[in-house]
Amino acid sequence: MSANLDGQLVVAISSRALFDLEEENRVFEDGPAPVLTRDLPPGVKKDAAYMKMQLERLDVPARPGVAFSLVKKLLAFNDAPESRGEAVSPAEPRQRVEVVILSRNDPVSGMRVFRSAQHYGLNIQRGTFNRGAPPWRYLKPLHANLFLSTHLSDVRAALEAGVPAAQVYPHSVRASDAHPNEVRIAFDGDAVLFSDEAEMVFQAQGLSAFQAHERDKAAQPLLAGPFKPLLEALQRLQQAGTSRMSIRTALVTARSAPAHERAIRTLMNWNIEVDEVMFLGGLAKGPFLREFEPDFFFDDQTGHVNSAAQHVPAGHVVSGASNRPT
């Protein structure tokens, strides 16, 4: 019988989202230093010096990147024993989470990525390395629940294909290590968990019209946004239960009363629970996220992502009214 990932939370992630490869990426983007090119024949491809650099660093583990903490903690669900007293053979642990590398890197650089994962104890066995070609097309056969990448075009294409995806900001502050046994994830509301219906009212008519619209429709659930499936998958993972790992989620939104009720009622209608909700009424999200200490934060507006990235790992969900071409 062939292998499958049925019933697992599948996270697809690029090499640069998982590891700090920014120095190597600058060699690719800006051109290599002479020392990297002196042994290369003329006419080689642009990425040859990059490949040479990665090969020379094959035994040097890459530093943890922006999404490293999120991946490490999610994979820990595979190691944690059952909380309900079920007997599990040590030789056959229950696989709840699968992490797959989907990378624009070349196969040679892929060797370093896998070695770096092994160095940190990350049980990552699958990956595609496509030497510059977009990897997002492999999300569908993986049935991925999440795709994290630094490439905006790949993220946009993934979202259009119906996969929750975010552009990782490499300059983001790394996650706190204060909660080693708890995955903490924070979401924006409109255009992330929810549709952008209300956001379009706000952009077209202003705050007063938005609040009136949401007050009048408080009992009418919002349509699903691109990250509702991920929140559902996280809830299933949480409900599976382990004695060592748990998940804590937060809704961090610019909404305020009276627009708060529709958001809460929508989650209730979906039978989804979140642990914390912050109705910030336009206040900068970064300082509040700093206190929540998430392993990752998702938002559709670049201003909020930039504010968050000063304090926590953050990514841009390229969807909704704020991201449509003008």
Secondary structure, DSSP 8 states (H G I E B T S, - for coil): -----TTSEEEEE-HHHHEE-HHHHHHHHH---HHHHTTS-TT--TTHHHHHHHHHTTTS--EE-TTHHHHHHHHGGGTS-BSS-----TTS----EEEEEEESS-HHHHHHHHHHHHHTT----EEEE-TTS--GGGHHHHT-SEEEES-HHHHHHHHHTT--EEEE-TTS----SS-TTEEEEEE-TBTTTB-SHHHHHHHHH-HHHHHHHHHHTTTS---B-TTHHHHHHHHHHHHH-BSS-EEEEEEEES--TTTHHHHHHHHHHHT---SEEEE-TT--SHHHHHHH--SEEEES-HHHHHHHHTTS-EEE---SGGGS--
